[in-house]
Amino acid sequence: MKKILVIILCTIPVFCILADNWQGQQGSRRFYLETDYTASGTALTLPEFWIERAACDSISLSGDSLYLRFNRGQIVFKGCFASSRQQIDAVVSLYGKSYDLKFVRVDTLQPHYWSQNPVPPYPYIEEEIIVPVNDTILLSGTLTRPYGRKRVPAVVILSGTGKQDRDASFTGHRPFARIADYLTRRGIAVLRIDDRGVGKSTGRYEEATTADFAADALSAVEVLKHRKGIRPSKIGLMGHSEGGAASMMAAAQSDDIAFVVTLAGLSTDGLTSLRLQNDAIIDAYPGYSDEWRSVNKRFLHTLFSWVYEIPLSQPLADPLREKFMAWVSSQNDTILQMTGLKGREEMYLARYLRTADTPWYRQLMHYNPADYVPRVDVPVLALNGDCDIMVPSGPNLAMVDSLLRKGGNKHYEIVSLPGLNHMFQHCETCTQEEIPDLPDVFAEEALEEIYRFFERYIL
């Protein structure tokens, strides 16, 4: 009898109100409430929590108030319809945590919504572009350019570390699409490309190095030089993070590059960069003792040094294992507990080797910007957020400044933007964990700074 009552509660009272499906979003977390006239009745899908169509236990409707229980009471939905019936203001309690949400009518589960993402129709031309790198690698991208017959400057955007699509997408944020939209509306063509092995691009990202990404950039420039509507003498590169290093490498090798913009560009040598990054990450997390921070920094510095010292011509795994296990054997339990290695030595080493024992990682460890940056004699903008813990702004901006001066470059600008993280978002804790939840796609002041650079040197 109880089962029959539950089915009646879940299917009859609310369908006259819930004529559509509903969706709310808090940060990167989406909440999708659907009404389905099949046996499943009402269900709740939470993609970011890996919950798909949680079954409804009960529904109670009183006036404008709606109360739902899912997953045997582990998820509780308490909502109130707005007067227009086009919105539900709700609190969803999920495993002890509450989320304040505004639900709106939708047809089906929608992508993440971020107000800064560009939305069509666009007031410019958007074209699919193929960039041949060699006989086996073809890169696919999007070229945006203004309407009209006038030939315009162009910029190729290079992504940072990790396989990324042409928009550098993460949890619905599309920073490269936002940059392209902003600049193209102001008379600058922008080419953004899927990384090797991503989307329609061929090749294997895992087998590529920073030098390969620089070659990809030069291949893209070669395509643009012969493209309708583009000024061949005004084509430059814009690189984020490791893409900044690739941009400098490419500009040092080719006279075809008219300018370079680095966005949190890697500007210290590879070994120093890893140390700076991990120090900043460790310092950013609250609740740990100074001793814990010091122990973990020393361990990681040592680990990175071992990798650096093993010649590139030699295999990495066996000599690194020997050094690692000898170090573990020499440490007391307190140190091993603090570093998280106690009883997990093999697992830790295997996981680290999956990244470290690759051409990309080992080559990046030996990257030296002094080999490239002083040779870049075109206008350069180096931009960093001062809350960046992935590529800390202080030492990186200081290094690119020093190296450009050493090479005699007179046309460059170094800009640190207050309150912005590695992805050029206004941040709160400024840790990696909050990046997906922040509303910024790419901060307005960063875009303004980039366009001012174009006005001074390119347009």
Sine and cosine of phi, psi and omega as CSV:
sin_phi,cos_phi,sin_psi,cos_psi,sin_omega,cos_omega
0.00,0.00,-0.62,0.78,-0.01,-1.00
-0.90,0.44,-0.65,0.76,0.00,-1.00
-0.88,0.47,-0.64,0.77,0.02,-1.00
-0.89,0.45,-0.66,0.75,0.00,-1.00
-0.90,0.44,-0.65,0.76,0.01,-1.00
-0.88,0.48,-0.69,0.72,0.01,-1.00
-0.88,0.47,-0.66,0.75,0.02,-1.00
-0.89,0.45,-0.70,0.71,0.00,-1.00
-0.88,0.47,-0.60,0.80,-0.09,-1.00
-0.99,0.13,-0.20,0.98,-0.10,-1.00
-0.86,-0.51,-0.43,0.90,-0.13,-0.99
-0.99,-0.11,-0.81,0.59,-0.23,-0.97
-0.90,0.43,-0.54,0.84,-0.21,-0.98
-0.99,-0.16,-0.24,0.97,-0.12,-0.99
-0.91,0.41,-0.43,0.90,0.05,-1.00
-0.93,0.36,-0.39,0.92,0.03,-1.00
-0.99,-0.13,-0.74,0.67,-0.06,-1.00
-0.99,0.13,0.96,0.29,-0.04,-1.00
-0.98,0.19,-0.23,0.97,-0.01,-1.00
-0.70,-0.72,0.08,-1.00,0.14,-0.99
-1.00,0.07,0.32,-0.95,-0.12,-0.99
-0.74,-0.67,0.52,-0.85,0.04,-1.00
-0.61,-0.79,0.67,-0.75,0.12,-0.99
-0.80,-0.60,0.31,-0.95,0.00,-1.00
-0.58,-0.82,0.73,-0.68,0.17,-0.99
-0.80,-0.60,0.89,-0.45,-0.13,-0.99
0.85,0.52,-0.78,-0.63,0.00,-1.00
-1.00,-0.04,0.05,1.00,-0.09,-1.00
-1.00,-0.09,0.83,-0.55,0.00,-1.00
-0.97,-0.24,0.60,-0.80,0.01,-1.00
-0.82,-0.58,0.90,-0.43,-0.11,-0.99
-0.88,-0.48,0.93,-0.36,0.00,-1.00
-0.98,-0.20,0.86,-0.51,-0.03,-1.00
-0.85,-0.52,0.56,-0.83,0.12,-0.99
-0.95,-0.33,0.82,-0.57,-0.13,-0.99
-0.77,-0.63,0.84,-0.55,-0.08,-1.00
-0.98,0.18,0.17,0.99,0.14,-0.99
-1.00,0.06,-0.10,-0.99,-0.09,-1.00
-0.87,0.49,-0.43,0.90,-0.05,-1.00
-0.95,0.32,-0.27,0.96,0.09,-1.00
0.90,0.43,-0.91,-0.42,-0.03,-1.00
-0.96,-0.28,0.67,-0.75,-0.04,-1.00
-0.60,-0.80,0.39,-0.92,0.00,-1.00
-0.83,-0.56,0.81,-0.58,0.03,-1.00
-0.92,-0.39,0.76,-0.65,0.01,-1.00
-0.80,-0.60,1.00,0.05,-0.14,-0.99
-0.85,0.52,-0.63,0.77,-0.07,-1.00
-0.97,0.25,-0.20,0.98,0.10,-0.99
-0.97,-0.25,0.13,0.99,-0.02,-1.00
0.85,0.53,0.60,0.80,0.06,-1.00
-0.93,-0.38,0.88,-0.48,-0.03,-1.00
-0.89,-0.45,0.88,-0.47,0.08,-1.00
0.78,0.62,0.85,0.52,0.10,-1.00
-0.87,0.49,0.75,-0.66,-0.08,-1.00
-0.95,0.32,0.60,-0.80,0.02,-1.00
-0.99,0.16,0.76,-0.66,0.09,-1.00
-1.00,0.06,-0.72,0.69,-0.03,-1.00
-0.34,-0.94,0.40,-0.92,0.06,-1.00
-0.71,-0.70,0.68,-0.73,0.08,-1.00
-0.77,-0.64,0.77,-0.64,0.00,-1.00
-0.83,-0.55,0.83,-0.56,0.02,-1.00
-0.69,-0.72,0.95,-0.30,-0.07,-1.00
0.89,0.46,-0.85,-0.52,0.03,-1.00
-1.00,-0.07,0.04,1.00,-0.06,-1.00
-1.00,-0.10,0.64,-0.77,-0.03,-1.00
-0.77,-0.64,0.75,-0.66,-0.01,-1.00
-0.78,-0.62,0.80,-0.60,-0.02,-1.00
-0.73,-0.68,0.54,-0.84,0.09,-1.00
-0.81,-0.59,0.68,-0.73,0.00,-1.00
-0.76,-0.65,0.33,-0.95,0.06,-1.00
0.76,0.66,0.77,0.64,0.04,-1.00
0.81,0.58,0.68,0.74,0.12,-0.99
1.00,0.06,0.01,1.00,0.00,-1.00
-0.97,0.25,-0.35,0.94,0.06,-1.00
-0.82,-0.57,0.81,-0.58,-0.02,-1.00
-0.83,-0.55,0.75,-0.66,0.00,-1.00
-0.91,-0.41,0.87,-0.50,0.08,-1.00
-0.85,-0.52,0.90,-0.44,-0.08,-1.00
-0.70,-0.72,0.26,-0.96,0.04,-1.00
-0.68,-0.74,0.79,-0.61,0.02,-1.00
-0.94,0.33,0.70,-0.72,0.16,-0.99
-0.94,0.35,0.31,-0.95,-0.10,-1.00
-0.86,0.50,-0.49,0.87,-0.02,-1.00
-0.98,0.19,-0.17,0.99,-0.08,-1.00
0.90,0.44,0.26,0.96,0.02,-1.00
-0.98,-0.21,0.02,1.00,-0.04,-1.00
-0.50,-0.87,0.58,-0.82,0.13,-0.99
-0.87,-0.50,0.86,-0.51,0.13,-0.99
-1.00,0.04,0.86,-0.51,-0.17,-0.98
-0.65,-0.76,0.38,-0.93,0.21,-0.98
-0.87,-0.49,0.83,-0.55,0.05,-1.00
-0.94,-0.33,0.86,-0.52,0.04,-1.00
-0.99,-0.15,0.84,-0.55,-0.10,-0.99
-0.75,-0.66,0.95,-0.33,0.06,-1.00
0.77,0.63,0.72,0.70,0.10,-0.99
1.00,-0.01,-0.07,1.00,0.02,-1.00
-0.87,-0.50,0.61,-0.79,-0.05,-1.00
-0.95,-0.32,0.58,-0.82,0.00,-1.00
-0.78,-0.62,0.85,-0.53,0.08,-1.00
-1.00,0.08,0.81,-0.59,-0.14,-0.99
-0.65,-0.76,0.44,-0.90,0.19,-0.98
-0.90,-0.43,0.89,-0.46,0.01,-1.00
-0.99,-0.10,0.71,-0.71,0.07,-1.00
-0.83,-0.55,0.35,-0.94,-0.03,-1.00
-0.94,0.35,0.68,-0.74,0.06,-1.00
-0.64,-0.77,0.28,-0.96,0.07,-1.00
-1.00,0.09,-0.62,0.79,-0.02,-1.00
-0.44,-0.90,0.05,-1.00,0.00,-1.00
-0.85,0.52,0.81,-0.58,-0.07,-1.00
-0.99,-0.15,0.44,-0.90,0.14,-0.99
-0.88,0.48,0.25,-0.97,0.08,-1.00
-0.83,0.55,0.57,-0.82,0.06,-1.00
-0.93,-0.35,0.83,-0.56,0.12,-0.99
-0.74,-0.67,0.80,-0.60,-0.17,-0.98
-0.90,0.44,-0.41,0.91,-0.04,-1.00
-0.99,0.12,-0.23,0.97,0.05,-1.00
-0.90,0.43,0.69,-0.72,0.04,-1.00
-0.92,0.38,0.55,-0.84,-0.04,-1.00
-0.80,-0.60,0.77,-0.64,0.05,-1.00
-0.93,0.37,0.31,-0.95,0.08,1.00
-0.98,0.22,0.52,-0.85,-0.04,-1.00
-0.98,-0.18,0.58,-0.81,0.01,-1.00
-1.00,0.06,0.63,0.77,-0.01,-1.00
-0.38,-0.92,0.14,-0.99,-0.02,-1.00
-1.00,0.09,0.67,-0.74,0.06,-1.00
-0.82,-0.58,0.85,-0.53,-0.10,-1.00
-0.77,-0.63,0.57,-0.82,0.13,-0.99
-0.99,0.12,0.75,-0.67,-0.07,-1.00
-0.83,-0.55,0.62,-0.78,0.13,-0.99
-0.93,-0.37,0.77,-0.63,0.01,-1.00
-0.92,-0.40,0.95,-0.31,0.07,-1.00
-0.98,0.20,0.82,-0.57,0.04,-1.00
-1.00,-0.10,-0.72,0.69,0.10,-0.99
-0.43,-0.90,-0.27,-0.96,-0.08,-1.00
-0.92,0.39,-0.38,0.93,-0.09,-1.00
-0.92,-0.40,-0.22,0.98,-0.08,-1.00
-0.88,-0.47,0.86,-0.51,0.10,-0.99
-0.85,-0.53,0.80,-0.60,0.02,-1.00
-0.98,-0.22,0.64,-0.77,-0.02,-1.00
-0.94,-0.35,0.64,-0.77,-0.02,-1.00
-0.43,-0.90,-0.01,-1.00,0.03,-1.00
-0.88,-0.48,0.81,-0.59,0.11,-0.99
-0.97,-0.26,0.82,-0.57,0.13,-0.99
-0.93,-0.36,0.72,-0.70,0.01,-1.00
-0.53,-0.85,0.47,-0.88,-0.03,-1.00
-0.91,0.40,0.43,-0.90,0.15,-0.99
-0.92,0.39,0.37,-0.93,0.07,-1.00
0.93,-0.36,0.20,-0.98,-0.06,-1.00
-1.00,-0.02,-0.20,0.98,-0.02,-1.00
-0.91,0.42,0.71,-0.70,0.06,-1.00
-0.99,0.16,0.69,-0.73,-0.16,-0.99
-0.83,-0.56,0.34,-0.94,0.12,-0.99
-0.90,0.43,0.34,-0.94,0.00,-1.00
-0.62,-0.78,0.45,-0.89,0.04,-1.00
-0.70,-0.72,0.65,-0.76,0.09,-1.00
-0.98,-0.20,0.79,-0.62,0.00,-1.00
-0.99,-0.13,0.75,-0.66,0.01,-1.00
-0.93,-0.37,0.72,-0.70,-0.05,-1.00
-0.99,0.15,0.20,-0.98,0.04,-1.00
-1.00,0.02,-0.33,-0.94,-0.09,-1.00
-0.91,0.42,0.65,-0.76,0.03,-1.00
0.99,-0.17,0.52,-0.85,-0.02,-1.00
-0.90,0.43,0.84,-0.54,-0.04,-1.00
-0.69,-0.72,0.48,-0.88,0.09,-1.00
-0.99,0.13,0.00,-1.00,-0.10,-0.99
-0.90,0.44,-0.38,0.93,0.00,-1.00
-1.00,-0.09,-0.01,1.00,-0.11,-0.99
0.82,0.58,0.70,0.72,-0.16,-0.99
-0.94,0.35,0.63,-0.78,0.20,-0.98
-0.46,-0.89,0.77,-0.64,-0.05,-1.00
0.64,0.77,0.71,0.70,0.06,-1.00
1.00,0.10,-0.28,0.96,0.11,-0.99
-0.94,0.35,0.67,-0.74,-0.02,-1.00
-0.76,-0.65,0.95,0.32,-0.13,-0.99
-0.88,0.48,-0.63,0.78,-0.01,-1.00
-0.94,0.34,-0.54,0.84,0.08,-1.00
-0.91,0.41,-0.62,0.79,0.02,-1.00
-0.92,0.40,-0.69,0.73,0.04,-1.00
-0.87,0.49,-0.72,0.69,-0.01,-1.00
-0.87,0.49,-0.69,0.72,0.00,-1.00
-0.88,0.47,-0.72,0.69,-0.04,-1.00
-0.89,0.46,-0.74,0.67,-0.07,-1.00
-0.96,0.28,-0.63,0.77,-0.04,-1.00
-0.92,0.40,-0.58,0.82,0.08,-1.00
-0.89,0.46,-0.31,0.95,-0.04,-1.00
-0.93,-0.36,0.32,0.95,0.17,-0.99
1.00,-0.09,0.30,0.95,-0.03,-1.00
-0.85,-0.53,0.79,-0.61,0.06,-1.00
-0.98,0.21,0.58,-0.82,-0.04,-1.00
-0.71,-0.70,0.76,-0.65,0.10,-1.00
-0.92,-0.40,0.85,-0.52,0.07,-1.00
-0.86,-0.52,0.62,-0.78,-0.27,-0.96
-0.77,-0.64,0.61,-0.79,0.18,-0.98
-0.92,0.38,0.71,-0.71,0.08,-1.00
-0.87,0.49,0.27,-0.96,0.08,-1.00
-0.80,0.60,0.75,-0.66,0.05,-1.00
0.98,0.22,0.14,0.99,0.00,-1.00
-0.91,-0.42,0.62,-0.78,0.03,-1.00
0.84,0.54,-0.82,-0.57,-0.03,-1.00
-1.00,-0.04,-0.02,1.00,0.00,-1.00
-0.98,0.19,0.62,-0.78,0.05,-1.00
-0.99,-0.10,-0.01,-1.00,-0.05,-1.00
1.00,-0.08,0.15,-0.99,0.01,-1.00
-0.90,-0.44,0.91,-0.41,0.00,-1.00
-0.86,0.52,-0.62,0.78,-0.11,-0.99
-0.89,0.45,-0.36,0.93,-0.03,-1.00
-0.99,-0.12,-0.02,1.00,-0.09,-1.00
-1.00,-0.08,0.40,-0.92,0.06,-1.00
-0.86,-0.50,0.08,-1.00,0.03,-1.00
-0.85,0.52,-0.60,0.80,0.04,-1.00
-0.89,0.45,-0.58,0.81,0.06,-1.00
-0.91,0.41,-0.62,0.79,0.02,-1.00
-0.92,0.39,-0.55,0.83,0.10,-1.00
-0.90,0.43,-0.64,0.77,0.05,-1.00
-0.90,0.43,-0.62,0.78,0.07,-1.00
-0.86,0.50,-0.67,0.74,-0.01,-1.00
-0.89,0.46,-0.69,0.73,0.00,-1.00
-0.92,0.40,-0.56,0.83,0.08,-1.00
-0.90,0.43,-0.63,0.77,0.03,-1.00
-0.91,0.41,-0.64,0.77,0.04,-1.00
-0.89,0.45,-0.65,0.76,0.01,-1.00
-0.87,0.49,-0.64,0.77,0.05,-1.00
-0.90,0.43,-0.70,0.71,-0.04,-1.00
-0.91,0.41,-0.54,0.84,0.00,-1.00
-0.83,0.55,-0.49,0.87,-0.06,-1.00
-0.95,-0.31,0.28,0.96,-0.06,-1.00
-1.00,-0.10,0.65,-0.76,0.04,-1.00
-0.85,0.52,0.70,-0.71,0.10,-1.00
1.00,0.06,0.02,1.00,-0.04,-1.00
-0.94,-0.35,0.69,-0.73,0.09,-1.00
-0.99,0.11,0.93,-0.38,-0.08,-1.00
-0.87,0.50,-0.48,0.87,-0.04,-1.00
-0.99,0.11,-0.02,1.00,-0.06,-1.00
-0.80,-0.61,0.71,0.70,0.04,-1.00
-0.95,-0.32,0.78,-0.62,-0.02,-1.00
-0.72,-0.69,-0.07,-1.00,-0.06,-1.00
-0.83,-0.56,0.57,-0.82,0.10,-1.00
-0.75,-0.67,0.87,-0.49,-0.07,-1.00
-0.82,-0.57,0.69,-0.72,0.05,-1.00
-0.99,-0.15,0.76,-0.65,0.09,-1.00
0.85,0.53,-0.87,-0.49,0.04,-1.00
-0.86,0.50,-0.49,0.87,0.07,-1.00
-0.88,0.48,-0.46,0.89,0.09,-1.00
-0.91,0.41,-0.65,0.76,0.06,-1.00
-0.90,0.43,-0.68,0.73,0.03,-1.00
-0.88,0.47,-0.60,0.80,0.03,-1.00
-0.89,0.45,-0.69,0.72,0.03,-1.00
-0.91,0.42,-0.67,0.75,0.03,-1.00
-0.86,0.51,-0.71,0.70,-0.02,-1.00
-0.91,0.42,-0.69,0.72,-0.03,-1.00
-0.91,0.42,-0.52,0.85,0.02,-1.00
-0.95,0.32,-0.37,0.93,-0.09,-1.00
-0.99,-0.13,-0.28,0.96,-0.18,-0.98
-0.71,-0.71,0.64,-0.76,0.09,-1.00
-0.99,0.12,-0.04,1.00,-0.03,-1.00
-0.99,0.17,-0.20,0.98,-0.06,-1.00
-1.00,0.02,0.86,-0.51,-0.08,-1.00
-1.00,-0.01,-0.35,0.94,-0.02,-1.00
-0.22,-0.98,0.26,-0.96,0.04,-1.00
-0.67,-0.74,0.72,-0.70,0.16,-0.99
-0.87,-0.50,0.83,-0.56,0.08,-1.00
-0.94,-0.33,0.76,-0.65,0.02,-1.00
-0.95,-0.31,0.98,-0.22,-0.12,-0.99
0.80,0.60,0.68,0.73,-0.07,-1.00
-0.94,0.34,0.63,-0.78,0.03,-1.00
-0.92,0.39,0.91,-0.41,-0.13,-0.99
-0.81,-0.58,-0.08,1.00,0.15,-0.99
-0.98,-0.20,0.22,-0.98,0.00,-1.00
-0.91,0.42,0.31,-0.95,-0.15,-0.99
-0.86,0.51,-0.70,0.71,-0.01,-1.00
-0.90,0.43,-0.72,0.69,0.03,-1.00
-0.88,0.47,-0.64,0.77,-0.01,-1.00
-0.87,0.49,-0.71,0.71,0.02,-1.00
-0.89,0.46,-0.66,0.75,0.01,-1.00
-0.91,0.41,-0.72,0.69,0.00,-1.00
-0.88,0.48,-0.69,0.72,-0.03,-1.00
-0.88,0.47,-0.75,0.66,-0.04,-1.00
-0.94,0.34,-0.56,0.83,0.10,-1.00
-0.88,0.48,-0.71,0.71,-0.03,-1.00
-0.91,0.40,-0.64,0.77,0.02,-1.00
-0.90,0.44,-0.71,0.71,0.01,-1.00
-0.89,0.47,-0.67,0.74,-0.02,-1.00
-0.94,0.35,-0.40,0.92,-0.10,-1.00
-0.97,0.24,-0.34,0.94,-0.10,-0.99
-1.00,-0.05,0.81,-0.59,-0.03,-1.00
-0.98,0.19,0.28,-0.96,0.16,-0.99
1.00,-0.02,0.05,1.00,0.01,-1.00
-0.94,-0.35,0.51,-0.86,-0.03,-1.00
-0.97,0.25,0.35,-0.94,0.07,-1.00
-0.87,0.48,-0.58,0.82,0.02,-1.00
-0.90,0.44,-0.70,0.72,0.02,-1.00
-0.86,0.50,-0.71,0.71,0.00,-1.00
-0.88,0.47,-0.71,0.70,-0.04,-1.00
-0.90,0.44,-0.69,0.72,-0.01,-1.00
-0.88,0.47,-0.71,0.70,-0.04,-1.00
-0.94,0.34,-0.58,0.81,0.07,-1.00
-0.90,0.44,-0.71,0.70,0.00,-1.00
-0.88,0.48,-0.68,0.74,0.00,-1.00
-0.89,0.46,-0.73,0.68,-0.04,-1.00
-0.92,0.39,-0.63,0.78,0.06,-1.00
-0.86,0.51,-0.68,0.74,0.01,-1.00
-0.90,0.43,-0.71,0.71,0.00,-1.00
-0.86,0.50,-0.73,0.69,0.00,-1.00
-0.90,0.44,-0.61,0.79,0.01,-1.00
-0.90,0.43,-0.63,0.78,0.05,-1.00
-0.85,0.53,-0.73,0.69,-0.01,-1.00
-0.89,0.46,-0.68,0.73,-0.03,-1.00
-0.89,0.45,-0.62,0.79,-0.09,-1.00
-0.97,0.24,-0.36,0.93,0.02,-1.00
-0.98,0.21,0.88,-0.48,-0.09,-1.00
-0.82,0.57,0.59,-0.81,0.00,-1.00
-0.88,0.48,-0.42,0.91,-0.01,-1.00
-0.97,0.24,-0.19,0.98,-0.03,-1.00
-0.96,-0.27,0.50,-0.87,0.14,-0.99
-0.87,0.49,0.48,-0.88,-0.10,-1.00
-1.00,-0.07,-0.64,0.77,-0.28,-0.96
-0.85,0.53,-0.79,0.62,-0.11,-0.99
-0.92,0.39,-0.77,0.64,0.02,-1.00
-0.90,0.43,-0.55,0.84,0.04,-1.00
-0.93,0.37,-0.65,0.76,0.04,-1.00
-0.86,0.51,-0.68,0.73,-0.01,-1.00
-0.87,0.49,-0.72,0.69,0.00,-1.00
-0.91,0.40,-0.68,0.73,-0.06,-1.00
-0.90,0.44,-0.75,0.66,-0.05,-1.00
-0.93,0.38,-0.57,0.82,0.06,-1.00
-0.90,0.43,-0.65,0.76,0.03,-1.00
-0.91,0.41,-0.71,0.71,0.02,-1.00
-0.85,0.53,-0.68,0.73,-0.03,-1.00
-0.91,0.42,-0.42,0.91,-0.05,-1.00
-1.00,0.01,-0.07,1.00,-0.08,-1.00
-0.98,-0.19,0.47,-0.88,0.06,-1.00
-1.00,0.10,0.15,-0.99,-0.07,-1.00
-0.88,0.47,-0.55,0.84,-0.02,-1.00
-0.88,0.47,-0.72,0.69,0.01,-1.00
-0.90,0.43,-0.68,0.73,-0.02,-1.00
-0.92,0.39,-0.57,0.82,0.07,-1.00
-0.92,0.39,-0.69,0.72,-0.03,-1.00
-0.90,0.44,-0.59,0.80,-0.02,-1.00
-1.00,0.06,-0.06,1.00,0.00,-1.00
0.97,0.26,0.31,0.95,-0.07,-1.00
-0.99,-0.10,-0.26,0.97,-0.08,-1.00
-0.85,0.53,0.91,-0.41,0.00,-1.00
0.96,0.27,0.06,1.00,-0.06,-1.00
-0.79,-0.61,0.34,0.94,-0.11,-0.99
-0.85,0.53,-0.76,0.65,-0.04,-1.00
-0.90,0.43,-0.68,0.73,0.00,-1.00
-0.89,0.46,-0.69,0.72,-0.02,-1.00
-0.89,0.46,-0.74,0.67,-0.05,-1.00
-0.90,0.44,-0.68,0.73,0.00,-1.00
-0.88,0.48,-0.67,0.74,-0.01,-1.00
-0.92,0.40,-0.66,0.75,0.00,-1.00
-0.91,0.41,-0.65,0.76,-0.02,-1.00
-0.90,0.43,-0.48,0.88,0.03,-1.00
-0.86,0.51,-0.52,0.85,0.06,-1.00
-1.00,-0.05,-0.74,0.68,-0.15,-0.99
-0.94,0.35,-0.56,0.83,-0.06,-1.00
-1.00,0.01,0.81,0.59,0.06,-1.00
-0.74,-0.67,0.48,-0.88,0.04,-1.00
-0.83,0.55,-0.64,0.76,-0.04,-1.00
-0.86,0.51,-0.78,0.63,-0.08,-1.00
-0.91,0.42,-0.71,0.71,-0.07,-1.00
-0.93,0.37,-0.63,0.78,0.06,-1.00
-0.92,0.39,-0.66,0.75,0.00,-1.00
-0.90,0.44,-0.59,0.81,0.04,-1.00
-0.85,0.53,-0.51,0.86,-0.04,-1.00
-0.98,-0.18,0.11,0.99,0.03,-1.00
-0.88,0.47,0.74,-0.67,0.02,-1.00
-0.78,-0.62,0.95,-0.30,-0.04,-1.00
-0.89,0.46,-0.35,0.93,0.02,-1.00
-0.90,0.43,-0.32,0.95,0.05,-1.00
-0.98,0.21,-0.25,0.97,-0.15,-0.99
-0.80,-0.60,-0.77,0.64,-0.18,-0.98
-0.86,0.52,-0.68,0.73,0.01,-1.00
-0.89,0.46,-0.31,0.95,0.00,-1.00
-1.00,0.03,-0.05,1.00,0.00,-1.00
-1.00,0.03,0.93,-0.38,-0.08,-1.00
-0.92,-0.39,0.23,0.97,0.05,-1.00
-0.99,-0.14,0.23,-0.97,0.03,-1.00
-0.84,0.55,0.67,-0.74,-0.04,-1.00
-0.74,-0.67,0.71,-0.71,0.21,-0.98
-0.90,-0.44,0.85,-0.52,0.08,-1.00
-0.94,-0.35,0.90,-0.43,-0.12,-0.99
-0.88,-0.47,0.70,-0.71,0.05,-1.00
-0.58,-0.82,0.53,-0.85,0.21,-0.98
-1.00,0.08,0.65,-0.76,-0.07,-1.00
-0.98,0.20,-0.04,1.00,0.08,-1.00
-0.95,-0.30,0.28,0.96,-0.01,-1.00
-0.95,0.30,0.84,-0.54,0.07,-1.00
-0.97,-0.24,-0.08,1.00,0.04,-1.00
-1.00,0.03,-0.68,0.74,0.11,-0.99
-0.76,-0.65,0.99,0.12,-0.11,-0.99
-0.81,0.59,0.75,-0.66,-0.19,-0.98
-0.92,0.40,-0.65,0.76,-0.09,-1.00
-0.81,0.58,-0.91,0.42,-0.04,-1.00
-0.92,0.40,-0.54,0.84,-0.03,-1.00
-0.95,0.30,-0.69,0.72,0.03,-1.00
-0.93,0.37,-0.59,0.81,0.04,-1.00
-0.89,0.45,-0.64,0.77,-0.03,-1.00
-0.94,0.35,-0.70,0.72,-0.01,-1.00
-0.92,0.40,-0.58,0.82,0.07,-1.00
-0.88,0.48,-0.74,0.67,-0.02,-1.00
-0.89,0.46,-0.68,0.73,-0.06,-1.00
-0.95,0.31,-0.59,0.81,0.05,-1.00
-0.93,0.38,-0.65,0.76,0.05,-1.00
-0.90,0.44,-0.65,0.76,0.02,-1.00
-0.85,0.52,-0.60,0.80,0.00,-1.00
-0.99,0.12,-0.09,1.00,0.04,-1.00
1.00,0.08,0.25,0.97,0.02,-1.00
-0.93,0.36,0.80,-0.61,-0.03,-1.00
-0.96,-0.27,-0.05,1.00,-0.14,-0.99
-0.83,-0.56,0.93,0.37,0.03,-1.00
-0.60,-0.80,0.39,-0.92,0.01,-1.00
-0.73,-0.68,0.66,-0.75,0.01,-1.00
-0.90,-0.44,0.86,-0.51,-0.09,-1.00
-0.74,-0.68,0.82,-0.58,0.13,-0.99
-0.95,-0.30,0.82,-0.57,-0.07,-1.00
-0.98,-0.22,0.85,-0.52,-0.06,-1.00
-0.90,0.44,0.65,-0.76,0.18,-0.98
0.98,0.19,0.12,0.99,-0.04,-1.00
-0.96,-0.29,0.57,-0.82,0.00,-1.00
-1.00,-0.06,-0.25,-0.97,-0.06,-1.00
-0.90,0.44,-0.49,0.87,0.01,-1.00
-1.00,-0.07,0.22,0.98,0.01,-1.00
0.86,0.52,0.73,0.68,0.11,-0.99
-0.91,-0.41,0.55,-0.84,0.19,-0.98
-0.93,0.38,0.84,-0.55,-0.13,-0.99
-0.90,-0.44,0.27,-0.96,0.00,-1.00
-0.94,-0.34,-0.95,0.32,0.10,-1.00
-0.99,0.16,-0.40,0.91,0.02,-1.00
0.90,0.43,0.39,0.92,0.13,-0.99
-1.00,0.02,0.20,-0.98,0.02,-1.00
-0.90,0.43,-0.56,0.83,-0.12,-0.99
-0.89,0.46,-0.49,0.87,-0.07,-1.00
-1.00,0.07,-0.21,0.98,-0.08,-1.00
-0.79,0.61,-0.73,0.69,-0.03,-1.00
-0.90,0.43,-0.38,0.93,-0.09,-1.00
-1.00,-0.07,-0.18,0.98,-0.07,-1.00
-0.97,0.26,0.63,-0.78,-0.06,-1.00
-0.95,0.30,-0.42,0.91,0.01,-1.00
-0.91,0.41,0.68,-0.73,0.18,-0.98
-1.00,-0.07,-0.70,0.71,0.13,-0.99
-0.31,-0.95,0.85,-0.52,-0.20,-0.98
-0.87,0.49,0.61,-0.79,-0.04,-1.00
-0.86,0.51,-0.67,0.74,-0.05,-1.00
-0.91,0.41,-0.47,0.88,0.07,-1.00
-0.94,0.35,-0.67,0.74,0.05,-1.00
-0.89,0.46,-0.67,0.74,0.01,-1.00
-0.89,0.47,-0.64,0.77,0.01,-1.00
-0.91,0.42,-0.65,0.76,0.03,-1.00
-0.89,0.45,-0.70,0.71,-0.03,-1.00
-0.93,0.37,-0.58,0.81,0.06,-1.00
-0.87,0.49,-0.63,0.78,0.06,-1.00
-0.88,0.48,-0.69,0.72,0.04,-1.00
-0.88,0.48,-0.67,0.74,0.01,-1.00
-0.88,0.48,-0.64,0.77,-0.06,-1.00
-0.96,0.29,-0.63,0.78,-0.21,-0.98
-0.88,-0.47,-0.35,0.94,-0.21,-0.98
-0.89,-0.46,-0.72,0.69,-0.11,-0.99
-0.96,0.27,0.00,0.00,0.00,0.00
